Amino acid sequence: MQNNFSLAPPGRLKTMIFGAYFLVLLLMALFPPFYLGVSSSPVIVLGIPLPIFYWILIATLMGLGLWALYLIESMAGDIPDEGDRA
């Protein structure tokens, strides 16, 4: 099994990068110690309590990740035009 990422096909590299990104977001959302670390904090971020800001941050990062993935796939031609059959 090769460990050199420069030799990996572009589709596989894209999958690995975005897979790792979404895995980190999944861990942030579902792994209790991350949330419990901020849940009792009295810190205010941008006028929002830290626990609520934490969830807003996760949702925003998820949206940005999906947007970036869509842009990369559309530039690569992986997304068919509307009305075209796959």
C-alpha positions in Angstrom: 0.0 0.0 0.0 1.4 3.4 -1.0 1.8 6.2 1.5 2.9 8.9 -1.0 -0.1 11.2 -1.5 1.4 12.8 -4.6 1.1 9.5 -6.4 -2.6 9.1 -5.4 -5.2 9.7 -8.1 -6.8 13.2 -7.7 -10.2 11.7 -6.9 -8.8 9.6 -4.1 -6.8 12.6 -2.7 -10.0 14.7 -2.7 -11.9 11.9 -0.9 -9.2 11.6 1.7 -9.0 15.3 2.4 -12.7 15.9 2.6 -13.3 12.7 4.5 -10.8 13.8 7.1 -12.4 17.2 7.3 -15.9 15.8 7.7 -14.7 13.2 10.2 -13.2 16.0 12.4 -16.6 17.8 12.2 -18.4 14.6 13.1 -16.1 14.1 16.1 -16.7 17.7 17.2 -20.5 17.2 17.1 -20.7 13.7 18.5 -17.7 13.2 20.8 -19.0 14.2 24.3 -15.7 15.4 25.8 -15.3 18.2 23.2 -18.8 19.6 23.9 -18.5 19.0 27.7 -15.3 21.0 27.6 -17.2 24.1 26.5 -20.7 23.5 27.9 -20.1 25.0 31.3 -18.1 27.9 30.1 -19.4 31.4 30.9 -17.4 32.9 27.9 -19.3 35.0 25.4 -18.2 34.9 21.8 -19.7 37.6 19.5 -22.5 38.1 22.0 -23.4 34.4 22.0 -22.6 32.0 24.9 -19.8 29.6 24.0 -21.8 26.3 24.0 -24.3 27.8 21.4 -21.4 29.4 19.4 -19.8 25.9 19.3 -22.8 24.4 17.5 -23.2 27.4 15.2 -19.5 27.0 14.4 -19.9 23.3 13.5 -22.9 24.0 11.3 -21.0 26.9 9.5 -17.9 24.7 9.0 -20.1 21.9 7.6 -21.8 24.3 5.2 -18.4 25.7 4.0 -17.0 22.2 3.6 -20.0 21.2 1.4 -19.7 24.4 -0.6 -16.0 23.8 -1.2 -16.6 20.2 -2.2 -19.3 21.3 -4.6 -17.0 23.9 -6.2 -14.1 21.4 -6.6 -16.4 18.7 -8.1 -18.0 21.2 -10.5 -14.6 22.5 -11.6 -13.5 18.9 -12.2 -16.6 18.2 -14.2 -17.9 15.5 -11.8 -21.4 17.2 -11.5 -23.5 16.9 -14.6 -25.4 19.9 -15.9 -29.0 20.2 -15.0 -31.2 18.1 -17.4 -28.3 15.8 -18.4 -28.6 12.1 -17.5 -25.6 10.7 -15.6 
